[in-house]
Every structure is written in C-alpha cells, then in structure tokens.
Amino acid sequence: MTNPEEPLGPFVDARPAHRPERVTLAGRWVTLAPLDSARHAVSLYDGSNGEPERERVWTYLFDGPYANLHDFRASLETKARSEDPLFFAVIDNATGRALGYQTLMRFDAANPSGEDGVGWGLETTADTLDVVAARCGLGSAETLRRVFQRNLGVSPDAYRRRFRTAPLEGTSA
C-alpha cells in the first residue's frame, strides 16, 4: 500500500515523443546502423544460414532460414523499407561485420513507448556475458541474466546453449 504522505517524484513530460529515426548510433562495442541489404546481407546470411547450427537462430523468428543469399537479400530489402518496425544492423566495431539485426517497433508517440526486438546476436559470439552486457549497456552479466530471465524465462547461458552458432572471428572466449 502506498503512503499518501510520500512525496511524488518529478513530473513526467507528457508531450508526444518523437518517432525513432533511421540514424547510425555508434557505441563503444557495437554500432546500430540502418539495415542495408547491399552492405549487410552477406555477413548476416553467412552467420545464420547454411548449416543446422547456424540456422537455429531462426527457431523463434517469423522468417528464415533462407535457401540462398538472393532470397535473404530480398527479405532484408523489405525490412530496410519498413517504417514500423525499424530495422538496424548490429555492427561489431572491432571487425566491421554485421552480427545480427535489432528492431524498434510498436511506436506510440502519444504515450511515449515502443518495443525493441532482437534478430540475433548472443548466440553468434563467444564473448563472455560481461562483455555482451557491457556492449548492450547493461553494465554486468548479472543484470543481463535478470533481463533474460524476466523477459524470456531462461538464462543467457541457456539461450546461448540452445541457439549457439559458430563463433565469429575476433571474439574472446
């Protein structure tokens, strides 16, 4: 039960929010870049198609795996034109490779909210959970574990074991 004497926090700005834009967002470890089939298709296709272990990334997604690069590129072209969701490639700053894609979706500017969705990523790197958490802005592996447990009902380790694909070059063990 709340205490009616408890002071309230600061007022929340109730003006409508701006919709996310197709801009490049550079971080310390990864860069989110607007999805571009010409620039990202080969790297993304190679990391998610062709072998059963790599294709497991598609298990809970609505499309894929793809029979060939041509079909995959056509799908990325459609995604790149989408307004909602907006698709961004996740680029590893160390290698310049597209590791996966991220979406921002279900915008509600009147009630500032939206969702983010993950195409893939955790299962394609051998980096420690501390490194992954830092790259995601979560600070620690423990925070990453809590986020996974709350949102997916599994630990990041269990998710990684289930959907593991071949590690990418340049990752740490």
FENGIHU-V280774 format. One record per backbone hydrogen bond with DSSP energy under -0.5 kcal/mol. NH is the residue of the N-H (numbers start at 1). CO is the residue of the C=O. E is the energy in kcal/mol with one decimal. If there is no record, write none. Layout:
BEGIN
[[NH:CO:E] [NH:CO:E]]
END
This chain:
BEGIN
[[4:2:-0.6] [6:3:-1.6] [17:109:-2.5] [23:21:-1.8] [25:32:-3.1] [26:24:-0.6] [27:30:-1.7] [31:91:-2.2] [32:25:-2.7] [33:31:-0.7] [33:89:-2.2] [35:87:-2.1] [40:36:-2.9] [41:37:-1.7] [44:40:-2.4] [45:41:-3.1] [46:42:-2.7] [47:43:-1.5] [48:44:-0.6] [48:45:-1.4] [49:45:-1.4] [55:51:-2.4] [56:52:-0.8] [56:53:-0.5] [57:54:-1.2] [58:55:-1.8] [59:56:-1.8] [61:58:-1.7] [72:68:-1.9] [73:69:-3.0] [74:70:-2.1] [75:71:-1.9] [76:72:-2.3] [77:73:-2.3] [78:74:-1.8] [79:75:-2.3] [80:76:-2.8] [81:77:-1.1] [81:78:-0.6] [82:78:-0.7] [82:79:-1.0] [85:104:-0.6] [86:104:-3.0] [88:102:-2.9] [89:33:-3.3] [90:100:-2.9] [91:31:-3.0] [91:89:-0.8] [92:97:-2.8] [93:29:-2.5] [93:91:-0.6] [96:92:-3.1] [99:90:-3.4] [99:97:-0.6] [100:90:-0.9] [102:88:-3.0] [103:117:-2.8] [104:86:-2.1] [105:115:-3.1] [108:113:-2.3] [111:108:-0.5] [112:109:-0.6] [113:108:-1.0] [115:105:-3.1] [117:103:-2.4] [119:101:-3.2] [120:101:-0.7] [124:121:-1.7] [125:122:-1.0] [132:128:-2.4] [133:129:-3.0] [134:130:-2.2] [135:131:-2.4] [136:132:-1.7] [137:133:-0.5] [137:134:-1.1] [138:133:-2.9] [139:133:-0.8] [140:138:-1.1] [144:140:-2.0] [145:141:-2.6] [146:142:-2.2] [147:143:-2.4] [148:144:-2.5] [149:145:-2.8] [150:146:-2.7] [151:147:-2.4] [152:148:-3.1] [153:148:-1.1] [153:149:-0.9] [154:148:-0.8] [159:155:-2.5] [160:156:-2.8] [161:157:-2.6] [162:158:-2.3] [163:159:-2.3] [164:160:-1.0] [165:123:-2.6] [168:124:-0.8] [171:168:-1.0]]
END
